[in-house]
Amino acid sequence: MKALRLILLLQFSLCTFGQSVPQNGAEAGMETLRTLLRGGTIAKVQVLHLPDSALTRVAVTPGTLRSIASDTKTFSVNIGATFDPSLSGIAAKLENHPSDLRWGVLFYDAQGQEVASVFVDKFGRYGYLNGQTVSFNAGALGTDLAGRLHMITGIKR
């Protein structure tokens, strides 16, 4: 109960002093990922794919996709030039919508540590960004994230 009061007081204080809590941590996560790509921090990208037509009894989660992906492609050259434009114009928003994933993109630094991950369904609409459930939006005229991954990898729909 004490913790709840403290949280409410903190929120009230932030509003009172004109400060605001970021409304979309997912968008900040997308911007951080773009910055890592532009800065050359990402040394390797692994793309995981499960065919759109694959039937499963339950929705495919990030952990499941990591273990059952039927197609994997690894990129270690021209990573920024390949992936930065693909993420350009993609907005992310925190959601509470479960996803049946078909794509996973794992970003690694020079030491081989995973520094970011993006998972998305076959429609390119819902997924996960660094473990947070999100929706992706490419705008009115943009190609969805899944479509962009098809183009990058050459994997046919």
DRENPA-3360 file (N, C-alpha, C; in nm, 2 decimals, always signed):
BEGIN
1 = MKALRLIL = +0.08/-0.12/+0.00/+0.00/+0.00/+0.00/+0.09/+0.13/+0.00 ~ +0.20/+0.12/+0.08/+0.29/+0.23/+0.08/+0.35/+0.26/-0.06 ~ +0.38/+0.15/-0.13/+0.44/+0.16/-0.26/+0.34/+0.23/-0.36 ~ +0.21/+0.19/-0.35/+0.11/+0.25/-0.44/+0.10/+0.40/-0.41 ~ +0.10/+0.44/-0.28/+0.09/+0.58/-0.25/+0.21/+0.66/-0.31 ~ +0.33/+0.60/-0.30/+0.45/+0.66/-0.35/+0.45/+0.67/-0.50 ~ +0.40/+0.58/-0.57/+0.38/+0.58/-0.72/+0.28/+0.69/-0.75 ~ +0.17/+0.70/-0.68/+0.07/+0.80/-0.72/+0.13/+0.94/-0.69;
9 = LLQFSLCT = +0.20/+0.96/-0.58/+0.26/+1.08/-0.54/+0.37/+1.12/-0.65 ~ +0.44/+1.03/-0.69/+0.54/+1.06/-0.80/+0.48/+1.10/-0.93 ~ +0.37/+1.03/-0.97/+0.30/+1.07/-1.09/+0.24/+1.21/-1.08 ~ +0.18/+1.24/-0.96/+0.13/+1.37/-0.94/+0.24/+1.48/-0.94 ~ +0.35/+1.45/-0.88/+0.46/+1.54/-0.88/+0.51/+1.57/-1.02 ~ +0.53/+1.47/-1.10/+0.57/+1.49/-1.24/+0.48/+1.58/-1.32 ~ +0.35/+1.55/-1.30/+0.25/+1.64/-1.37/+0.25/+1.78/-1.32 ~ +0.27/+1.79/-1.19/+0.26/+1.93/-1.13/+0.38/+2.01/-1.17;
17 = FGQSVPQN = +0.50/+1.95/-1.19/+0.61/+2.03/-1.22/+0.63/+2.04/-1.38 ~ +0.54/+2.00/-1.45/+0.54/+2.02/-1.60/+0.63/+1.91/-1.67 ~ +0.67/+1.81/-1.60/+0.75/+1.71/-1.66/+0.66/+1.60/-1.71 ~ +0.70/+1.53/-1.81/+0.61/+1.42/-1.86/+0.69/+1.29/-1.87 ~ +0.63/+1.19/-1.84/+0.68/+1.05/-1.86/+0.67/+1.02/-2.00 ~ +0.78/+0.96/-2.07/+0.76/+0.93/-2.21/+0.64/+0.83/-2.23 ~ +0.56/+0.87/-2.33/+0.44/+0.79/-2.35/+0.47/+0.67/-2.44 ~ +0.58/+0.67/-2.51/+0.60/+0.56/-2.60/+0.75/+0.51/-2.59;
25 = GAEAGMET = +0.77/+0.43/-2.49/+0.91/+0.37/-2.48/+0.95/+0.28/-2.60 ~ +0.85/+0.23/-2.67/+0.88/+0.15/-2.79/+0.94/+0.23/-2.90 ~ +0.89/+0.35/-2.91/+0.95/+0.44/-3.02/+1.09/+0.48/-2.98 ~ +1.12/+0.50/-2.85/+1.25/+0.53/-2.81/+1.34/+0.41/-2.84 ~ +1.29/+0.29/-2.82/+1.36/+0.16/-2.85/+1.40/+0.15/-3.00 ~ +1.30/+0.19/-3.08/+1.33/+0.19/-3.23/+1.44/+0.29/-3.26 ~ +1.43/+0.41/-3.20/+1.53/+0.51/-3.23/+1.67/+0.47/-3.18 ~ +1.67/+0.40/-3.07/+1.80/+0.35/-3.01/+1.86/+0.25/-3.11;
33 = LRTLLRGG = +1.78/+0.16/-3.16/+1.82/+0.06/-3.26/+1.87/+0.13/-3.38 ~ +1.80/+0.23/-3.43/+1.85/+0.30/-3.55/+1.99/+0.36/-3.52 ~ +2.00/+0.42/-3.41/+2.13/+0.49/-3.37/+2.24/+0.38/-3.36 ~ +2.22/+0.27/-3.31/+2.32/+0.16/-3.30/+2.36/+0.12/-3.44 ~ +2.26/+0.11/-3.53/+2.29/+0.07/-3.67/+2.38/+0.18/-3.74 ~ +2.34/+0.30/-3.73/+2.41/+0.42/-3.79/+2.55/+0.43/-3.73 ~ +2.56/+0.40/-3.60/+2.69/+0.42/-3.54/+2.79/+0.31/-3.56 ~ +2.75/+0.20/-3.62/+2.84/+0.09/-3.65/+2.85/+0.00/-3.53;
41 = TIAKVQVL = +2.77/+0.01/-3.43/+2.78/-0.07/-3.31/+2.74/-0.22/-3.34 ~ +2.65/-0.23/-3.43/+2.60/-0.37/-3.46/+2.69/-0.44/-3.56 ~ +2.75/-0.55/-3.52/+2.85/-0.62/-3.60/+2.79/-0.74/-3.67 ~ +2.67/-0.79/-3.63/+2.61/-0.91/-3.69/+2.46/-0.90/-3.67 ~ +2.39/-0.94/-3.77/+2.24/-0.95/-3.76/+2.20/-1.09/-3.80 ~ +2.12/-1.16/-3.72/+2.07/-1.29/-3.76/+1.92/-1.27/-3.78 ~ +1.87/-1.32/-3.89/+1.73/-1.31/-3.92/+1.67/-1.45/-3.92 ~ +1.57/-1.47/-3.84/+1.50/-1.60/-3.82/+1.37/-1.59/-3.90;
49 = HLPDSALT = +1.33/-1.70/-3.96/+1.20/-1.70/-4.03/+1.13/-1.84/-4.02 ~ +1.00/-1.83/-4.00/+0.92/-1.95/-4.00/+0.81/-1.92/-4.11 ~ +0.80/-2.01/-4.21/+0.71/-1.98/-4.32/+0.57/-1.93/-4.27 ~ +0.52/-1.83/-4.35/+0.39/-1.78/-4.32/+0.28/-1.89/-4.32 ~ +0.30/-1.99/-4.40/+0.20/-2.09/-4.41/+0.21/-2.20/-4.30 ~ +0.31/-2.20/-4.22/+0.33/-2.30/-4.12/+0.22/-2.29/-4.02 ~ +0.16/-2.41/-4.00/+0.04/-2.42/-3.90/+0.10/-2.46/-3.76 ~ +0.06/-2.39/-3.66/+0.10/-2.43/-3.53/-0.03/-2.44/-3.44;
57 = RVAVTPGT = -0.02/-2.51/-3.33/-0.14/-2.53/-3.24/-0.15/-2.40/-3.15 ~ -0.04/-2.34/-3.12/-0.04/-2.22/-3.04/+0.04/-2.11/-3.11 ~ +0.02/-1.99/-3.06/+0.10/-1.88/-3.12/+0.24/-1.90/-3.10 ~ +0.32/-1.86/-3.20/+0.47/-1.87/-3.19/+0.52/-1.75/-3.11 ~ +0.60/-1.78/-3.00/+0.66/-1.68/-2.92/+0.80/-1.65/-2.96 ~ +0.87/-1.55/-2.91/+1.01/-1.53/-2.94/+1.10/-1.65/-2.91 ~ +1.08/-1.71/-2.80/+1.16/-1.82/-2.76/+1.13/-1.94/-2.85 ~ +1.01/-1.96/-2.89/+0.98/-2.07/-2.98/+1.04/-2.05/-3.12;
65 = LRSIASDT = +1.03/-1.92/-3.17/+1.08/-1.89/-3.30/+1.23/-1.91/-3.30 ~ +1.30/-1.87/-3.19/+1.44/-1.89/-3.18/+1.48/-2.04/-3.20 ~ +1.40/-2.13/-3.15/+1.43/-2.27/-3.16/+1.38/-2.35/-3.28 ~ +1.27/-2.30/-3.34/+1.21/-2.37/-3.46/+1.22/-2.30/-3.59 ~ +1.29/-2.19/-3.60/+1.29/-2.12/-3.73/+1.35/-2.21/-3.84 ~ +1.28/-2.22/-3.95/+1.33/-2.30/-4.06/+1.43/-2.24/-4.15 ~ +1.43/-2.10/-4.15/+1.52/-2.03/-4.23/+1.59/-1.93/-4.14 ~ +1.73/-1.93/-4.16/+1.81/-1.83/-4.08/+1.91/-1.77/-4.18;
73 = KTFSVNIG = +1.93/-1.64/-4.17/+2.03/-1.57/-4.25/+2.11/-1.49/-4.16 ~ +2.24/-1.49/-4.18/+2.32/-1.40/-4.10/+2.39/-1.30/-4.18 ~ +2.39/-1.18/-4.14/+2.45/-1.06/-4.21/+2.56/-1.01/-4.12 ~ +2.68/-0.99/-4.18/+2.79/-0.92/-4.11/+2.86/-0.82/-4.19 ~ +2.81/-0.79/-4.31/+2.87/-0.69/-4.40/+2.76/-0.59/-4.43 ~ +2.80/-0.46/-4.44/+2.70/-0.36/-4.48/+2.57/-0.36/-4.39 ~ +2.58/-0.39/-4.27/+2.47/-0.40/-4.18/+2.39/-0.27/-4.17 ~ +2.45/-0.16/-4.15/+2.38/-0.03/-4.14/+2.31/+0.00/-4.27;
81 = ATFDPSLS = +2.38/-0.02/-4.38/+2.32/+0.01/-4.51/+2.20/-0.08/-4.55 ~ +2.20/-0.20/-4.49/+2.10/-0.30/-4.52/+1.98/-0.28/-4.43 ~ +2.00/-0.26/-4.30/+1.89/-0.26/-4.20/+1.84/-0.13/-4.16 ~ +1.92/-0.02/-4.16/+1.88/+0.11/-4.13/+1.76/+0.16/-4.22 ~ +1.78/+0.15/-4.35/+1.66/+0.19/-4.44/+1.54/+0.10/-4.41 ~ +1.56/-0.03/-4.38/+1.44/-0.11/-4.35/+1.37/-0.08/-4.23 ~ +1.43/-0.02/-4.13/+1.36/+0.03/-4.01/+1.32/+0.17/-4.02 ~ +1.36/+0.24/-4.12/+1.33/+0.38/-4.14/+1.18/+0.39/-4.17;
89 = GIAAKLEN = +1.11/+0.48/-4.10/+0.97/+0.50/-4.12/+0.88/+0.40/-4.04 ~ +0.94/+0.31/-3.97/+0.86/+0.21/-3.90/+0.85/+0.27/-3.75 ~ +0.72/+0.29/-3.71/+0.69/+0.33/-3.58/+0.65/+0.22/-3.49 ~ +0.69/+0.22/-3.37/+0.65/+0.12/-3.27/+0.57/+0.18/-3.16 ~ +0.47/+0.11/-3.11/+0.39/+0.15/-3.00/+0.36/+0.03/-2.91 ~ +0.37/+0.06/-2.78/+0.35/-0.05/-2.68/+0.21/-0.10/-2.70 ~ +0.19/-0.23/-2.69/+0.06/-0.29/-2.71/+0.04/-0.40/-2.60 ~ -0.07/-0.46/-2.60/-0.10/-0.58/-2.52/-0.16/-0.68/-2.61;
97 = HPSDLRWG = -0.12/-0.69/-2.73/-0.18/-0.78/-2.83/-0.08/-0.90/-2.85 ~ -0.13/-1.02/-2.82/-0.04/-1.14/-2.84/-0.02/-1.16/-2.99 ~ +0.10/-1.21/-3.03/+0.14/-1.23/-3.17/+0.17/-1.37/-3.20 ~ +0.15/-1.41/-3.32/+0.19/-1.54/-3.38/+0.31/-1.51/-3.47 ~ +0.43/-1.51/-3.42/+0.55/-1.46/-3.48/+0.59/-1.55/-3.60 ~ +0.65/-1.48/-3.70/+0.71/-1.55/-3.82/+0.85/-1.50/-3.84 ~ +0.88/-1.38/-3.79/+1.02/-1.32/-3.82/+1.08/-1.28/-3.68 ~ +1.21/-1.30/-3.68/+1.29/-1.26/-3.57/+1.42/-1.19/-3.62;
105 = VLFYDAQG = +1.46/-1.08/-3.57/+1.58/-1.02/-3.61/+1.66/-0.99/-3.49 ~ +1.78/-1.05/-3.48/+1.86/-1.04/-3.36/+1.99/-0.96/-3.39 ~ +2.02/-0.86/-3.31/+2.13/-0.77/-3.34/+2.24/-0.79/-3.24 ~ +2.36/-0.81/-3.29/+2.47/-0.84/-3.20/+2.58/-0.74/-3.21 ~ +2.65/-0.71/-3.10/+2.77/-0.62/-3.10/+2.89/-0.70/-3.14 ~ +3.01/-0.63/-3.15/+3.13/-0.69/-3.19/+3.18/-0.81/-3.10 ~ +3.13/-0.81/-2.97/+3.17/-0.91/-2.88/+3.07/-1.03/-2.88 ~ +2.98/-1.03/-2.97/+2.88/-1.14/-2.99/+2.77/-1.13/-2.89;
113 = QEVASVFV = +2.75/-1.02/-2.82/+2.64/-1.01/-2.73/+2.51/-0.96/-2.80 ~ +2.40/-1.02/-2.78/+2.28/-0.97/-2.83/+2.24/-0.83/-2.77 ~ +2.23/-0.73/-2.85/+2.20/-0.59/-2.79/+2.06/-0.55/-2.83 ~ +1.99/-0.61/-2.92/+1.85/-0.57/-2.95/+1.79/-0.69/-3.03 ~ +1.66/-0.69/-3.02/+1.58/-0.79/-3.10/+1.45/-0.73/-3.14 ~ +1.40/-0.78/-3.26/+1.27/-0.74/-3.32/+1.21/-0.87/-3.36 ~ +1.09/-0.89/-3.32/+1.01/-1.01/-3.36/+0.88/-0.96/-3.42 ~ +0.83/-1.02/-3.53/+0.71/-0.96/-3.59/+0.63/-1.08/-3.65;
121 = DKFGRYGY = +0.49/-1.06/-3.66/+0.41/-1.16/-3.72/+0.41/-1.15/-3.87 ~ +0.34/-1.24/-3.94/+0.35/-1.24/-4.09/+0.29/-1.12/-4.16 ~ +0.21/-1.05/-4.09/+0.15/-0.93/-4.14/+0.24/-0.80/-4.12 ~ +0.34/-0.82/-4.04/+0.43/-0.70/-4.01/+0.36/-0.60/-3.91 ~ +0.26/-0.64/-3.84/+0.19/-0.55/-3.76/+0.22/-0.56/-3.61 ~ +0.22/-0.68/-3.56/+0.24/-0.70/-3.41/+0.36/-0.78/-3.38 ~ +0.42/-0.76/-3.27/+0.54/-0.84/-3.23/+0.60/-0.79/-3.10 ~ +0.74/-0.79/-3.10/+0.81/-0.76/-2.98/+0.94/-0.68/-3.02;
129 = LNGQTVSF = +0.97/-0.58/-2.94/+1.09/-0.50/-2.96/+1.16/-0.51/-2.83 ~ +1.28/-0.57/-2.83/+1.36/-0.59/-2.71/+1.27/-0.64/-2.59 ~ +1.19/-0.74/-2.62/+1.11/-0.81/-2.52/+0.98/-0.74/-2.48 ~ +0.95/-0.62/-2.53/+0.82/-0.55/-2.51/+0.73/-0.58/-2.62 ~ +0.60/-0.61/-2.58/+0.50/-0.63/-2.68/+0.46/-0.50/-2.75 ~ +0.47/-0.49/-2.88/+0.44/-0.37/-2.96/+0.36/-0.39/-3.08 ~ +0.32/-0.28/-3.14/+0.26/-0.29/-3.28/+0.36/-0.20/-3.36 ~ +0.37/-0.24/-3.49/+0.46/-0.17/-3.58/+0.37/-0.11/-3.69;
137 = NAGALGTD = +0.40/+0.01/-3.73/+0.33/+0.09/-3.83/+0.42/+0.15/-3.93 ~ +0.40/+0.12/-4.05/+0.49/+0.17/-4.16/+0.43/+0.29/-4.23 ~ +0.32/+0.34/-4.17/+0.26/+0.46/-4.23/+0.16/+0.42/-4.35 ~ +0.10/+0.51/-4.40/-0.01/+0.49/-4.50/+0.05/+0.42/-4.63 ~ +0.16/+0.46/-4.67/+0.22/+0.41/-4.80/+0.34/+0.32/-4.79 ~ +0.38/+0.30/-4.67/+0.50/+0.22/-4.65/+0.48/+0.07/-4.65 ~ +0.58/-0.01/-4.69/+0.58/-0.15/-4.69/+0.59/-0.20/-4.54 ~ +0.51/-0.29/-4.50/+0.52/-0.34/-4.36/+0.65/-0.40/-4.33;
145 = LAGRLHMI = +0.68/-0.42/-4.20/+0.81/-0.47/-4.16/+0.83/-0.61/-4.21 ~ +0.73/-0.70/-4.22/+0.75/-0.83/-4.27/+0.78/-0.83/-4.42 ~ +0.72/-0.74/-4.49/+0.75/-0.73/-4.63/+0.89/-0.68/-4.66 ~ +0.94/-0.59/-4.57/+1.08/-0.55/-4.58/+1.18/-0.66/-4.55 ~ +1.14/-0.74/-4.46/+1.23/-0.86/-4.42/+1.23/-0.96/-4.54 ~ +1.12/-0.98/-4.60/+1.12/-1.06/-4.72/+1.21/-1.01/-4.83 ~ +1.22/-0.88/-4.85/+1.30/-0.82/-4.95/+1.45/-0.83/-4.91 ~ +1.48/-0.81/-4.78/+1.62/-0.81/-4.74/+1.68/-0.96/-4.75;
153 = TGIKR = +1.60/-1.05/-4.71/+1.65/-1.19/-4.71/+1.63/-1.27/-4.84 ~ +1.54/-1.22/-4.92/+1.51/-1.29/-5.05/+1.42/-1.41/-5.03 ~ +1.37/-1.42/-4.91/+1.27/-1.53/-4.88/+1.14/-1.50/-4.94 ~ +1.08/-1.58/-5.02/+0.95/-1.56/-5.08/+0.84/-1.57/-4.99 ~ +0.73/-1.50/-5.02/+0.61/-1.51/-4.94/+0.54/-1.64/-4.97;
% end
